[in-house]
Amino acid sequence: MKDKEKKMKVLRFVGEDIGKMKYRYGIITLQIIVGLVLFCYIYQVSDSFAKTTGMVQNRLNNEEIYMFRDNTSDKKIDKLLNDDKKLKDMKKWYAKVQKTVAEDSNLQSYIADTDSDINIKRDEYINNVVVSENFMDIYQIEGDFSKTKWKEEFFGKSGNAEEIPVIVGYNLSKKYTKGKVFMDTSRQKYKVIGSLKKGSVFVEPSHSKKYTSLDNCILSPYHLIEDDSMEYWSYVQSVYFVTNHPEKIQKCIVASKKMGLYDLSLLDFSYQLQCIKEDAQDTFAVYGMFLLVTVAFCIVGIIGNMIQFINDNKKEFAIHLIVGASIKEIVGRVILLATIQILIGLAVVAVIFGVNKYFCVTAIFASMFMIATMVYPILFLKRQSIRTILRRSYE
């Protein structure tokens, strides 16, 4: 019973302490929140990026991703898009590319078009990533959708469907729940068949120094509209080939030039991936510097605040010790002040990122941070005798 009363007294004193220094306490708590959120964000993004690039490299093994570089002039593109004869040639060339892929078991292709958006309402757009089936397999996309029926539901007859099936990113899953039907500003309907796992990302080979998070995106199935010239040009911009023998794709490039269509060349993914990695490292370094500065301010702030708190309450501590309080209770009071700040920071991290492995690592980091900042104030307090505290309280 006495122990319980002592704990309640400590809690009451802590509440009073926070009230006395609410301004300083609030500023330091805000710094801690920023530091922990930044740490969790950096860890989550770097981990997701490392997993994605590693997964792609492991998946490819000795193969390479190739993409077209479109060197066609704007003048020629305008002519191609408005010439019915060229449309026929585009169909033939597209058929040739598909036949090339189908006949070679060591050659795969997939579509990942990130240049389209869904206009939900005025000035509100959602990133729409148009993908093919192989894209889902290569990037091992997972989420809340039927593993046995999703291909049929997503890629089946959706090309002519009144409702286009879509899979929404994790951050959109609460608003666009499974089974929900919504419309864009053109009155096109979309039906949600599932959602993606949190942290789903993929590397865009055609965009050096870029990788894409799918948390705020919608995936929609790729279907070519055969009588639309723009569809073939879009295909050129968004198709990727997985192979270790690019010679056959080179033949398709030659065929395109001979037919007077696109002026293309072939790019490989390795160089692009290196650019992406270097850019990601630079980005993480910048975030890391912000984190170090924030942590440094937090350490200085917490230690300074605790020393100031001890100095301001020396007389009160001495009286408590005289009437029977132990030094452990005084130390516990100081530790509890810092613990509340850390717990507030972790609560904010949990709300933003959820309770997952990233949160757990952040909690470990926060615990280590707290131990590091509490060492000096605790030693400072433990070294003070009652006589010293009383004497200094009147200085």
Buried (B, 14 or more C-beta within 10 A) or exposed (E): EEEEEBEEBBEEBBEEBBEEBEEBBEBBBBBBBBBBBBBBBBBBBBBBBEEBBEBBBEBBEEBBBBBBEBEBEEEBBEEBBEBEEBBEBBBEBBEBBEEBBEEEEEBBBBBBBBEEBBBBEEEEEBBBBBBBBBBBEBBBBEBBBEEEEBBEBBBEEBEEEEBBBBBBBBBBBEEBEBEEEBEBEEEEEBBBBBBBBBBBBBBBBBBBBBBBBBBEBBBBBBBBEEEEBEBBBBBBBBBBBBBEEBEBBBEBBEBBEEBBBBBBEBBBBEEBBEBBBEBBEEBBEEBBEEBEEBBEBBBEBBBEBBBEBBEEBBEBBBBBBEEEBEBEBBBBBBBBBBBBBBBBBBEBBBEEBEEBEBBEBBBEBBEEBBEEBBEBBBEBBEEBEBEEBBEEBEE
